[in-house]
């Protein structure tokens, strides 16, 4: 990872996107990375057509997990739930902007794990 990108990740860790509490949400889901202790809780507000209107998260963790969830939540606003349910590790690496070492992939995937679990828990 080049130095410029490392600084971008550290900046997102210091000043994350969407780290807030939503007062009105449709989905709330927690995820924990048991191997390192990173934990997050995401909240999602939907419209009647399954479009994401707003997102927020709370939690703590390493710079990769915090930057990953920040970028992911920024990416899913105004998208359909059905489109997001197809997101996978490859999509997260694309959103993150660079590949990372295997041992840090759980950190990167933490936000997506919470989002997918939350979407899957919605009443059909």
Secondary structure as GFF3:
##gff-version 3
##sequence-region A 1 124
A	DSSP	alpha_helix	3	14	.	.	.	ID=ss1
A	DSSP	beta_strand	27	32	.	.	.	ID=ss2
A	DSSP	beta_strand	39	46	.	.	.	ID=ss3
A	DSSP	beta_strand	52	60	.	.	.	ID=ss4
A	DSSP	alpha_helix	63	76	.	.	.	ID=ss5
A	DSSP	alpha_helix	81	84	.	.	.	ID=ss6
A	DSSP	alpha_helix	89	96	.	.	.	ID=ss7
A	DSSP	three_ten_helix	102	104	.	.	.	ID=ss8
A	DSSP	alpha_helix	105	120	.	.	.	ID=ss9
###
